[in-house]
Amino acid sequence: MSRLKGRVTLATVAGSAGVSVATVSKVLNGRSDVSPATRARVQDTLEKHGYVGRRPDPVTRETVELFYQGVLNAYSVQVIQGVVEAGQQAGVDVVLNAHPPHPQTSSSGRAARWIRDLIGNGRHAAIGLTSQLADADLAALARARLPLVVVDPANIPEPDLTSVGSTNFAGGMAATQHLLSLGHRRIGYVGGQPTSGCNQARLSGFRSAMDSVGAEVPSEYVWLSDFLYDDGLAGGSKMLDLADRPTAIFAGSDEVAVGVLEAARARGLRVPEDLSLVGFDDTEVARLASPPLTTVRQPLREMGAVALRTALQLAAGEPVASHHVELATTLIVRGSAAPHELRSVAAS
């Protein structure tokens, strides 16, 4: 069935399915007085047309959908807490859910069904946490005029996609400059997915700082996978097994840094005496690590709060100052990085 341009109406769906508008309305409202065969035909037609319905009548209390992909970790918990606290202050309910459509397989029909569920449940806006949204998802959201704000999108954000993040490039530079100031020149980077916007910015900041002092970055000194512990363990193991291993590593997240810590421990290397290490995020993981991590602090709760306030602005039809907001990062110095000379002193 060919796609129809513009808004798809109930009459359009009814005509295509060979039923009345009332029957389509009954299916959308979950009424039981429709035969299974007719219900299936109408639902199939709704999906083929990408019908997302209309916003329900206003309710007394606004509700925002906060969805995520993957596992919840220390980073995402702090962002979620920021969204929830801001919601409480604004008198708004926040509902947390996993995002159903897989970004690589999401069809227009599945996306439309997802948006219909959001609208049917009275959502006024949606906030995505480190989510990679398919074109079908974005198109369905746009057709339904359901405002969307993404925190640290997993893929490079579209120009008109409203997002909230931090100064990742500046944070990457600050982390690397700190290691350079300690005398390190053989510095590796273990980070997230190559397509991740925040990872690209942190890696660019790392490379820029290294270029500024003429320090070489061999290809084997860069490991890109994800921001999780196992990725730090794998990348750290690979890097620390090199004949000419780095004397310092900048990790793209605190979880990655703890994985690198374990890789160093397994090889009998001490942090910071034999290997200096800097993380990113400043979650509880950084403070509980041994030694406590020097890291780049992201204002994670504030990022969540800004996302909530921005989503409410969009839902109210108010303009936003920028489609992409970046909050400042700060280097937090603890005990996981030390002068390069310390290694030779400790070994003597």
N, C-alpha and C positions, 0 to 999 in steps of 0.2 A: 504494500500500500504506500502510495507516495506521501511524503510529508507535506503538510499544509503550511503556507507562510502565514505569519501573524498569529493571533490568538485563536486557539482551538476552543470552540464552544460545545456545550452539551448537545446542541442540535446537530453539530457536525458529527460527534461521536454516535449519537442515536441513529442518524442517517446511514453511517457506515456499517453499524452493527445490525441494522434492520429492526430496531426496537423504538419504543417511544422515549421521549425525553424523561418522562416520569420513571421509566424503568432504569435508565442510566442514573438518575438521582437516587433511586433506591439502592442500587449497587454501591454508589459512592458513600451512602450513609449507613451501609451495613445492614439494610433491612433483610428480613428472612423470607419475605413473600416473593422471591424470585427463584425460578428453577435453576438447578446447578448448571445446566447446559447454557442457559441464557446468561447467567452470571459470568461463566467462563468466557463466553463470546464478548460480553461487554468489557470485561477486564482486559482481554487481549486487545480489543480495539483502543481502549484508553492508553495502553502502553505503546501501541503502534503510532498513535498520534502524539505521544509525549505529553498527554494532558496532565496538568498539575493542579487544576482546580483554582479556587479563589480563597482569599483569606477569610476566616470565619468572622462573625460579628465580634467586636471588641469584648474582652472579658475584663473583670475588675482588676486583675493583677497580671502584669506582663510576665512572660516566660521566655527565657533564652535557652536554646539548645547548645550545649558545649560538647563537641564530639572530638574524638581522637582516633589515631591509628596506632597499632603496635601495642607494646607493653607500657604500663605506667611505671615511671621511675621517679627518683628524687627530684629531677628537673621538672617533670610534668606536674607532680604533686604541688610544688610551690606555685606554679602558674595557675593551677586549678584553684588553689586557696585564694589567690589574688582575685580571680573572677568571682568566686563565691562571696568573699568579703565585700567586694564592690557591689554585688547584687543585693546583699543584705542592706547595705547603706542606701541603695536606691529603691528598696522595696520591690525587688524583682526576683522571681524564682529562677534558679539555674538547674537544668536537668542535664546530667552527665550520661553520655552514651558512646559506644563504639560506633564508628562510621561503617555502615553495612557494605556499600559497593566497593569492590576492589578497584584501585585506580587503573589497573591495566585492562580490566574486563567490564568496566561500567558502561552499560548501554543507555541510550536515551530512555528506554522503557523502564529500566531499573532505577535510573536517576529520578524519573518522574514519579515513580512509586514512593521513593524515599522522601521527596519533597511533599507529596500528598500527605504522607504520614506526619511530617513536621507541621504542615498547615492544619491538618485535621486535629492535631493535638494542641493547637492554639499557640504555636511558637511565633514570636514576634521578630526574632532574629536568630542567627546561628554564629557560633564561634568555633573555628577549627584549630586544634592544637597540633602543630608539626604535621599537618595533613597534606597529602599529595592528592589533589582533586583532579579528576578527569574532566575533559572538555564537556562531556555530557552532564556532569554534576553542575558545573558552572553555568551551563546554558539553562538547565532546569531551574536553578536558583534565580537567574536573571528573569526568566519568563514569569516566575511566581512573584517577582519583586520582593523576595525575602532577603533582607540585608545579611551580608556575610563579612566577618572579620577573621583573618587567619593569623595565629601567633606562630612565628618562625616556620613559614611554609616549607615543606620538604622539597619542593621544586622551585625554580626561579619564578617569582610572582609575576603575573600579568600586570601591565601598567595600571589597569583600572581595578585590580583586585586590592581591596583594603587589607593591609597587614600591619602587624606590630612586631618589632624585633629590638635588637640592641646594636650598638656600634661594633659589630663583629670585626670589621677591618682594623679599627683602632685597637680593639682588644687583642687581636692577633699580633699587631705590631708591638704593643706594650709587653706582652708575654715574651716575645722573642728579644726585644731590646733589653729586658731584664736579664735574660740569660747571656746575651752578648756583653752586658756591663760586668758580668761576673767572670769574663774571660773566655767563655765558651765560643768556639767557632764551628765545631762539628755538632750541629743541632738537627735532630730529626723532627718530623711532624707526623703524628698518628691521629687521624680524624675521621669524619663521617663520609657520607655518600658523595661521590663526585658531582651529582646533580643538585645537591642541597645548597640553597642560596647562602645560608649562614656558614656552612663549611667552606664554600668557595671564598667568602669574604675573609674568614680566619686564615685560610691558607694563603690568600693574597697578602694579608698583613704580615704573615710570617716571611714570605718571599721578599716583600719590600724591605723589611728590616734587615734580612740577610744581604740583599743587594746593596744596601746603603753602606755596608762595611766591606763589601767585596768577598763575602763568605760564600763558598760554593755549596749548592744543595744537590748532591748526587740523587739520581732517581730512586735508589734503594733507601734513601732517607725520608721518603714520603710514602705513607701507607694509608689508603682510604678505604673504609668499609662502612662502619656505622658508629654511633656514639655510645655503644654499650661496653660493659666490662669484658666480654669475650673478644671483642674487636681490639681492645687495648692489649689483652693478653696475647692474641695472635700477632698483632703488629709489633708489639714490644719484643716478643720472642724472635721474630724475623730480624728485627733491627739489631738486637743485642747479640745475635749470633754472627754478625758480620765480622770479618777479620779486622776491619777498621771501623769499629762501632762508634756511634755518636757518644759524646760525653754528656749530652743533655737532650731531653725530648720535651717538646711542647705537645700536650695532648688536647684534642679538640673538645673534651668534656671531662668532668671529674671522674665519671665512671670509667672512661678510657684510661685516665691517669692511674686509677687503682689497678686496672688490668696490667698496665706497664709496670707498676710497683711489684705485682706478683711475678711477672716475667723476670724482673731483676732479682728478686729474692730467690727464685728457683735456680738462678745461675750464680748465686753467691755474691751478687753485687749489692753494695750498700747505697742507700739514698739518704743524704745527698753526697756522701764521700766519693762513691764511684760513678754515680749518675745523678745529675740534677734533673728535676721534673717540675713542670708547670701545667696546671689544669685549666679548665674553663667552666664557669657557671657559679661556683661558690655555693654548692648545696651542702647538706649535712655530711655527705660523703667526704668532702674536702676537710671538714673539721675533725671527723672521726678517723681519718686515715693515719697511718703511722709510718713516717712522720706526717703531721698535718700538712696539707698541700698548699703551696703557693699557687694561687689561681686568679683568674680574671672573673670578677663578680659581675653577673648580670642581675639587674633588678627584677627578678622573676615575678614576684608578687605584683609589682607595679605594672609589669607588662600585661599580666592578666587583668588588672583593674582598668588599664587604658583600653584594652580590647572590649571589655564590658561596656564602658562608657561610650566608646565609639560606636558599638553596635546599637546602643539605645539612641544615639544621635541619628544614625541612619534610619532606624525604625520610625523615628519621629519626623522624618523628611528634612532634617537639618543638614546643612553642608558641613563637611569636615575639612580641617585646615590642610591635611595631606592624606594621600592614599596609603602612604607608608610612613610609619612613625618609628624612629630609632631612639631608644633610651641609652644614656651613657653607661659605659662599662668602667670598672675600676680594678686596678691590680691590687691584690691582697697578698702581702708577703708573709709567708710562714716558714716552715722548716725544711721544705723538700728541694730547695735549690741553694747551692753554695758556690763560692769561687772555684774555678777550675784548678787552681793551685792546691786546694785542699786535698785532692786525690793523692798527689805525690807526697804531701806531708803525712797523710794518714797511712800511706803504704810504707813509709820509711821507718 
